Amino acid sequence: MKGSSIRGILSKDDLIKLTENERLNLSVKDRMIKTVACISTDSDVRDAIQKIKQYRLECLPVCQNNILVGIITLQDLQGTTKRSS
């Protein structure tokens, strides 16, 4: 984060891929993904699910006016499309 803006993201999968030496000697800044997929607060739940699956994400930052306001996971969304149908 820089202020309220997302500068990058580092997932559990990103960390697992690192060697022990890399984990000890690299900063988050060195390893984070700098192009972060986000979704807006007014997006449809189906859009969030599609983006999480498309990019194989564990979590999806939620932004409003380019400011991080939350994070949503596929687990958070499980069953929501079935209930709304």
Secondary structure as the mmCIF struct_conf table of DSSP 4:
data_model
#
loop_
_struct_conf.conf_type_id
_struct_conf.id
_struct_conf.beg_label_comp_id
_struct_conf.beg_label_asym_id
_struct_conf.beg_label_seq_id
_struct_conf.end_label_comp_id
_struct_conf.end_label_asym_id
_struct_conf.end_label_seq_id
STRN STRN1 LYS A 2 LYS A 2
TURN_TY1_P TURN_TY1_P1 GLY A 3 SER A 4
STRN STRN2 SER A 5 SER A 5
STRN STRN3 ILE A 9 ILE A 9
HELX_RH_AL_P HELX_RH_AL_P1 LYS A 12 ILE A 16
TURN_TY1_P TURN_TY1_P2 LYS A 17 LYS A 17
BEND BEND1 LEU A 18 LEU A 18
HELX_RH_AL_P HELX_RH_AL_P2 GLU A 20 ASN A 25
HELX_RH_AL_P HELX_RH_AL_P3 VAL A 28 ARG A 31
BEND BEND2 MET A 32 MET A 32
STRN STRN4 ILE A 33 ILE A 33
BEND BEND3 LYS A 34 THR A 35
STRN STRN5 ILE A 39 SER A 40
TURN_TY1_P TURN_TY1_P3 THR A 41 ASP A 42
BEND BEND4 SER A 43 SER A 43
HELX_RH_AL_P HELX_RH_AL_P4 VAL A 45 GLN A 54
TURN_TY1_P TURN_TY1_P4 TYR A 55 ARG A 56
BEND BEND5 GLU A 58 GLU A 58
STRN STRN6 CYS A 59 GLN A 64
TURN_TY1_P TURN_TY1_P5 ASN A 65 ASN A 66
STRN STRN7 ILE A 67 THR A 73
HELX_RH_AL_P HELX_RH_AL_P5 LEU A 74 LEU A 77
TURN_TY1_P TURN_TY1_P6 GLN A 78 GLY A 79
HELX_RH_AL_P HELX_RH_AL_P6 THR A 80 SER A 84
#
